[in-house]
Amino acid sequence: MNKIIGLAVLVAGAILLYFGYTEYNSTASQVTEMVTGNPTDNSIWFLVGGAVAVIVGLGILLKK
């Protein structure tokens, strides 16, 4: 059961990383970054959340 949960969290993390990457490269994020020097908050939260979910998912999968 834990392997299924770990795999689901890992997949969810990968999806969040994908959305974060596409949001980071979007036109709105590029314009915001040009004006403020920082990307949009959504892209940062997607990337951070995805990275955390991937790490947690790997931890659950590799735990014996």
Biopython code that builds the backbone (N, CA, C, O; Angstrom):
import numpy as np
from Bio.PDB.StructureBuilder import StructureBuilder

atoms = [
    (1, "MET", "N", (0.824, -1.200, 0.000)),
    (1, "MET", "CA", (0.000, 0.000, 0.000)),
    (1, "MET", "C", (0.866, 1.262, 0.000)),
    (1, "MET", "O", (0.555, 2.240, -0.680)),
    (2, "ASN", "N", (1.963, 1.225, 0.776)),
    (2, "ASN", "CA", (2.835, 2.395, 0.831)),
    (2, "ASN", "C", (3.493, 2.681, -0.516)),
    (2, "ASN", "O", (3.740, 3.839, -0.854)),
    (3, "LYS", "N", (3.776, 1.629, -1.285)),
    (3, "LYS", "CA", (4.395, 1.818, -2.598)),
    (3, "LYS", "C", (3.443, 2.566, -3.540)),
    (3, "LYS", "O", (3.880, 3.397, -4.335)),
    (4, "ILE", "N", (2.163, 2.271, -3.448)),
    (4, "ILE", "CA", (1.180, 2.949, -4.292)),
    (4, "ILE", "C", (1.094, 4.422, -3.913)),
    (4, "ILE", "O", (1.038, 5.287, -4.787)),
    (5, "ILE", "N", (1.084, 4.707, -2.627)),
    (5, "ILE", "CA", (1.032, 6.097, -2.156)),
    (5, "ILE", "C", (2.293, 6.840, -2.589)),
    (5, "ILE", "O", (2.219, 7.978, -3.054)),
    (6, "GLY", "N", (3.444, 6.197, -2.434)),
    (6, "GLY", "CA", (4.702, 6.820, -2.843)),
    (6, "GLY", "C", (4.734, 7.122, -4.325)),
    (6, "GLY", "O", (5.195, 8.183, -4.745)),
    (7, "LEU", "N", (4.239, 6.179, -5.117)),
    (7, "LEU", "CA", (4.201, 6.388, -6.561)),
    (7, "LEU", "C", (3.238, 7.514, -6.927)),
    (7, "LEU", "O", (3.531, 8.311, -7.819)),
    (8, "ALA", "N", (2.096, 7.588, -6.251)),
    (8, "ALA", "CA", (1.121, 8.650, -6.520)),
    (8, "ALA", "C", (1.701, 10.020, -6.164)),
    (8, "ALA", "O", (1.508, 10.987, -6.902)),
    (9, "VAL", "N", (2.407, 10.104, -5.041)),
    (9, "VAL", "CA", (3.017, 11.379, -4.642)),
    (9, "VAL", "C", (4.126, 11.758, -5.618)),
    (9, "VAL", "O", (4.284, 12.931, -5.955)),
    (10, "LEU", "N", (4.886, 10.779, -6.068)),
    (10, "LEU", "CA", (5.948, 11.033, -7.039)),
    (10, "LEU", "C", (5.381, 11.551, -8.358)),
    (10, "LEU", "O", (5.915, 12.500, -8.934)),
    (11, "VAL", "N", (4.309, 10.936, -8.835)),
    (11, "VAL", "CA", (3.675, 11.373, -10.086)),
    (11, "VAL", "C", (3.079, 12.768, -9.919)),
    (11, "VAL", "O", (3.196, 13.605, -10.813)),
    (12, "ALA", "N", (2.443, 13.019, -8.782)),
    (12, "ALA", "CA", (1.882, 14.350, -8.527)),
    (12, "ALA", "C", (2.990, 15.403, -8.500)),
    (12, "ALA", "O", (2.805, 16.512, -9.001)),
    (13, "GLY", "N", (4.120, 15.065, -7.927)),
    (13, "GLY", "CA", (5.253, 15.986, -7.908)),
    (13, "GLY", "C", (5.777, 16.275, -9.302)),
    (13, "GLY", "O", (6.113, 17.414, -9.624)),
    (14, "ALA", "N", (5.844, 15.236, -10.128)),
    (14, "ALA", "CA", (6.300, 15.433, -11.504)),
    (14, "ALA", "C", (5.327, 16.321, -12.275)),
    (14, "ALA", "O", (5.747, 17.157, -13.074)),
    (15, "ILE", "N", (4.049, 16.144, -12.040)),
    (15, "ILE", "CA", (3.048, 16.990, -12.709)),
    (15, "ILE", "C", (3.182, 18.439, -12.245)),
    (15, "ILE", "O", (3.109, 19.363, -13.056)),
    (16, "LEU", "N", (3.378, 18.638, -10.943)),
    (16, "LEU", "CA", (3.562, 20.002, -10.433)),
    (16, "LEU", "C", (4.823, 20.644, -11.010)),
    (16, "LEU", "O", (4.823, 21.830, -11.339)),
    (17, "LEU", "N", (5.893, 19.864, -11.132)),
    (17, "LEU", "CA", (7.112, 20.404, -11.742)),
    (17, "LEU", "C", (6.877, 20.802, -13.193)),
    (17, "LEU", "O", (7.383, 21.828, -13.648)),
    (18, "TYR", "N", (6.119, 19.999, -13.914)),
    (18, "TYR", "CA", (5.802, 20.333, -15.304)),
    (18, "TYR", "C", (5.014, 21.639, -15.390)),
    (18, "TYR", "O", (5.337, 22.520, -16.187)),
    (19, "PHE", "N", (3.965, 21.755, -14.550)),
    (19, "PHE", "CA", (3.173, 22.984, -14.562)),
    (19, "PHE", "C", (4.010, 24.188, -14.129)),
    (19, "PHE", "O", (3.853, 25.279, -14.678)),
    (20, "GLY", "N", (4.887, 24.002, -13.160)),
    (20, "GLY", "CA", (5.758, 25.080, -12.727)),
    (20, "GLY", "C", (6.705, 25.523, -13.826)),
    (20, "GLY", "O", (6.946, 26.716, -14.009)),
    (21, "TYR", "N", (7.241, 24.551, -14.559)),
    (21, "TYR", "CA", (8.152, 24.876, -15.662)),
    (21, "TYR", "C", (7.428, 25.638, -16.765)),
    (21, "TYR", "O", (7.950, 26.624, -17.284)),
    (22, "THR", "N", (6.220, 25.181, -17.128)),
    (22, "THR", "CA", (5.487, 25.881, -18.184)),
    (22, "THR", "C", (5.035, 27.258, -17.718)),
    (22, "THR", "O", (5.012, 28.203, -18.508)),
    (23, "GLU", "N", (4.677, 27.381, -16.447)),
    (23, "GLU", "CA", (4.292, 28.686, -15.903)),
    (23, "GLU", "C", (5.496, 29.623, -15.867)),
    (23, "GLU", "O", (5.367, 30.814, -16.153)),
    (24, "TYR", "N", (6.654, 29.092, -15.520)),
    (24, "TYR", "CA", (7.875, 29.901, -15.451)),
    (24, "TYR", "C", (8.241, 30.453, -16.825)),
    (24, "TYR", "O", (8.746, 31.571, -16.927)),
    (25, "ASN", "N", (7.991, 29.677, -17.886)),
    (25, "ASN", "CA", (8.315, 30.102, -19.242)),
    (25, "ASN", "C", (7.160, 30.789, -19.957)),
    (25, "ASN", "O", (7.258, 31.071, -21.151)),
    (26, "SER", "N", (6.069, 31.064, -19.250)),
    (26, "SER", "CA", (4.925, 31.710, -19.885)),
    (26, "SER", "C", (5.218, 33.185, -20.144)),
    (26, "SER", "O", (6.145, 33.764, -19.576)),
    (27, "THR", "N", (4.419, 33.766, -21.001)),
    (27, "THR", "CA", (4.590, 35.175, -21.348)),
    (27, "THR", "C", (4.356, 36.070, -20.134)),
    (27, "THR", "O", (5.094, 37.032, -19.919)),
    (28, "ALA", "N", (3.339, 35.761, -19.347)),
    (28, "ALA", "CA", (3.038, 36.576, -18.162)),
    (28, "ALA", "C", (4.199, 36.550, -17.175)),
    (28, "ALA", "O", (4.542, 37.578, -16.592)),
    (29, "SER", "N", (4.797, 35.398, -16.990)),
    (29, "SER", "CA", (5.921, 35.293, -16.069)),
    (29, "SER", "C", (7.137, 36.037, -16.611)),
    (29, "SER", "O", (7.870, 36.668, -15.850)),
    (30, "GLN", "N", (7.351, 35.968, -17.907)),
    (30, "GLN", "CA", (8.490, 36.671, -18.492)),
    (30, "GLN", "C", (8.324, 38.180, -18.388)),
    (30, "GLN", "O", (9.289, 38.892, -18.113)),
    (31, "VAL", "N", (7.096, 38.679, -18.609)),
    (31, "VAL", "CA", (6.843, 40.112, -18.477)),
    (31, "VAL", "C", (7.013, 40.546, -17.027)),
    (31, "VAL", "O", (7.619, 41.581, -16.751)),
    (32, "THR", "N", (6.480, 39.759, -16.105)),
    (32, "THR", "CA", (6.624, 40.076, -14.687)),
    (32, "THR", "C", (8.089, 40.070, -14.275)),
    (32, "THR", "O", (8.532, 40.931, -13.515)),
    (33, "GLU", "N", (8.833, 39.103, -14.776)),
    (33, "GLU", "CA", (10.252, 39.019, -14.441)),
    (33, "GLU", "C", (11.023, 40.193, -15.030)),
    (33, "GLU", "O", (11.977, 40.677, -14.421)),
    (34, "MET", "N", (10.618, 40.652, -16.206)),
    (34, "MET", "CA", (11.288, 41.790, -16.825)),
    (34, "MET", "C", (11.029, 43.069, -16.022)),
    (34, "MET", "O", (11.915, 43.915, -15.896)),
    (35, "VAL", "N", (9.825, 43.206, -15.485)),
    (35, "VAL", "CA", (9.472, 44.418, -14.751)),
    (35, "VAL", "C", (10.002, 44.380, -13.317)),
    (35, "VAL", "O", (10.604, 45.345, -12.848)),
    (36, "THR", "N", (9.776, 43.265, -12.627)),
    (36, "THR", "CA", (10.118, 43.197, -11.207)),
    (36, "THR", "C", (11.443, 42.506, -10.928)),
    (36, "THR", "O", (12.022, 42.693, -9.858)),
    (37, "GLY", "N", (11.929, 41.712, -11.870)),
    (37, "GLY", "CA", (13.147, 40.954, -11.645)),
    (37, "GLY", "C", (12.901, 39.588, -11.035)),
    (37, "GLY", "O", (13.843, 38.817, -10.851)),
    (38, "ASN", "N", (11.646, 39.273, -10.716)),
    (38, "ASN", "CA", (11.280, 37.983, -10.126)),
    (38, "ASN", "C", (10.182, 37.337, -10.957)),
    (38, "ASN", "O", (9.319, 38.034, -11.491)),
    (39, "PRO", "N", (10.206, 35.996, -11.075)),
    (39, "PRO", "CA", (9.105, 35.326, -11.774)),
    (39, "PRO", "C", (7.832, 35.380, -10.926)),
    (39, "PRO", "O", (7.861, 35.811, -9.773)),
    (40, "THR", "N", (6.731, 34.945, -11.505)),
    (40, "THR", "CA", (5.466, 34.985, -10.775)),
    (40, "THR", "C", (5.492, 34.034, -9.583)),
    (40, "THR", "O", (6.232, 33.050, -9.570)),
    (41, "ASP", "N", (4.676, 34.345, -8.590)),
    (41, "ASP", "CA", (4.605, 33.513, -7.394)),
    (41, "ASP", "C", (4.085, 32.114, -7.705)),
    (41, "ASP", "O", (4.534, 31.135, -7.109)),
    (42, "ASN", "N", (3.136, 32.019, -8.643)),
    (42, "ASN", "CA", (2.583, 30.707, -8.995)),
    (42, "ASN", "C", (3.671, 29.762, -9.495)),
    (42, "ASN", "O", (3.710, 28.594, -9.107)),
    (43, "SER", "N", (4.540, 30.259, -10.344)),
    (43, "SER", "CA", (5.577, 29.382, -10.885)),
    (43, "SER", "C", (6.518, 28.905, -9.785)),
    (43, "SER", "O", (6.930, 27.745, -9.780)),
    (44, "ILE", "N", (6.858, 29.791, -8.857)),
    (44, "ILE", "CA", (7.737, 29.397, -7.755)),
    (44, "ILE", "C", (7.057, 28.358, -6.873)),
    (44, "ILE", "O", (7.688, 27.374, -6.486)),
    (45, "TRP", "N", (5.777, 28.559, -6.548)),
    (45, "TRP", "CA", (5.070, 27.604, -5.686)),
    (45, "TRP", "C", (4.917, 26.247, -6.361)),
    (45, "TRP", "O", (5.053, 25.214, -5.705)),
    (46, "PHE", "N", (4.636, 26.236, -7.664)),
    (46, "PHE", "CA", (4.538, 24.966, -8.384)),
    (46, "PHE", "C", (5.880, 24.224, -8.362)),
    (46, "PHE", "O", (5.923, 23.017, -8.123)),
    (47, "LEU", "N", (6.968, 24.950, -8.612)),
    (47, "LEU", "CA", (8.277, 24.316, -8.644)),
    (47, "LEU", "C", (8.695, 23.804, -7.264)),
    (47, "LEU", "O", (9.209, 22.691, -7.145)),
    (48, "VAL", "N", (8.482, 24.599, -6.239)),
    (48, "VAL", "CA", (8.848, 24.178, -4.880)),
    (48, "VAL", "C", (7.975, 23.006, -4.429)),
    (48, "VAL", "O", (8.478, 22.019, -3.893)),
    (49, "GLY", "N", (6.668, 23.123, -4.648)),
    (49, "GLY", "CA", (5.754, 22.042, -4.268)),
    (49, "GLY", "C", (6.054, 20.750, -5.013)),
    (49, "GLY", "O", (6.002, 19.667, -4.430)),
    (50, "GLY", "N", (6.366, 20.863, -6.296)),
    (50, "GLY", "CA", (6.711, 19.684, -7.073)),
    (50, "GLY", "C", (7.992, 19.029, -6.601)),
    (50, "GLY", "O", (8.074, 17.804, -6.521)),
    (51, "ALA", "N", (8.994, 19.840, -6.288)),
    (51, "ALA", "CA", (10.262, 19.292, -5.800)),
    (51, "ALA", "C", (10.070, 18.580, -4.467)),
    (51, "ALA", "O", (10.616, 17.497, -4.254)),
    (52, "VAL", "N", (9.299, 19.183, -3.572)),
    (52, "VAL", "CA", (9.040, 18.558, -2.273)),
    (52, "VAL", "C", (8.270, 17.251, -2.452)),
    (52, "VAL", "O", (8.588, 16.252, -1.807)),
    (53, "ALA", "N", (7.270, 17.250, -3.314)),
    (53, "ALA", "CA", (6.476, 16.045, -3.539)),
    (53, "ALA", "C", (7.319, 14.930, -4.151)),
    (53, "ALA", "O", (7.155, 13.764, -3.793)),
    (54, "VAL", "N", (8.213, 15.274, -5.066)),
    (54, "VAL", "CA", (9.084, 14.260, -5.660)),
    (54, "VAL", "C", (10.004, 13.668, -4.599)),
    (54, "VAL", "O", (10.196, 12.453, -4.562)),
    (55, "ILE", "N", (10.570, 14.499, -3.745)),
    (55, "ILE", "CA", (11.460, 14.009, -2.692)),
    (55, "ILE", "C", (10.701, 13.114, -1.716)),
    (55, "ILE", "O", (11.199, 12.057, -1.327)),
    (56, "VAL", "N", (9.504, 13.531, -1.322)),
    (56, "VAL", "CA", (8.701, 12.722, -0.403)),
    (56, "VAL", "C", (8.301, 11.408, -1.069)),
    (56, "VAL", "O", (8.367, 10.352, -0.441)),
    (57, "GLY", "N", (7.891, 11.464, -2.321)),
    (57, "GLY", "CA", (7.507, 10.249, -3.040)),
    (57, "GLY", "C", (8.666, 9.265, -3.167)),
    (57, "GLY", "O", (8.486, 8.062, -2.984)),
    (58, "LEU", "N", (9.849, 9.775, -3.478)),
    (58, "LEU", "CA", (11.026, 8.910, -3.542)),
    (58, "LEU", "C", (11.369, 8.326, -2.183)),
    (58, "LEU", "O", (11.774, 7.168, -2.075)),
    (59, "GLY", "N", (11.203, 9.145, -1.139)),
    (59, "GLY", "CA", (11.455, 8.654, 0.208)),
    (59, "GLY", "C", (10.525, 7.532, 0.588)),
    (59, "GLY", "O", (10.945, 6.554, 1.208)),
    (60, "ILE", "N", (9.271, 7.661, 0.225)),
    (60, "ILE", "CA", (8.302, 6.598, 0.534)),
    (60, "ILE", "C", (8.607, 5.344, -0.282)),
    (60, "ILE", "O", (8.521, 4.232, 0.239)),
    (61, "LEU", "N", (8.962, 5.513, -1.551)),
    (61, "LEU", "CA", (9.247, 4.354, -2.400)),
    (61, "LEU", "C", (10.509, 3.624, -1.966)),
    (61, "LEU", "O", (10.554, 2.396, -2.023)),
    (62, "LEU", "N", (11.531, 4.347, -1.537)),
    (62, "LEU", "CA", (12.806, 3.729, -1.177)),
    (62, "LEU", "C", (12.870, 3.249, 0.264)),
    (62, "LEU", "O", (13.819, 2.564, 0.645)),
    (63, "LYS", "N", (11.877, 3.599, 1.066)),
    (63, "LYS", "CA", (11.834, 3.180, 2.458)),
    (63, "LYS", "C", (11.553, 1.680, 2.540)),
    (63, "LYS", "O", (10.671, 1.160, 1.857)),
    (64, "LYS", "N", (12.317, 1.004, 3.384)),
    (64, "LYS", "CA", (12.123, -0.463, 3.499)),
    (64, "LYS", "C", (11.279, -0.823, 4.674)),
    (64, "LYS", "O", (11.022, -2.003, 4.912)),
]
sb = StructureBuilder()
sb.init_structure("model")
sb.init_model(0)
sb.init_chain("A")
sb.init_seg("    ")
for serial, (resi, resn, name, xyz) in enumerate(atoms, 1):
    if name == "N":
        sb.init_residue(resn, " ", resi, " ")
    sb.init_atom(name, np.array(xyz, "f"), 0.0, 1.0, " ", f" {name:<3s}", serial, name[0])
structure = sb.get_structure()
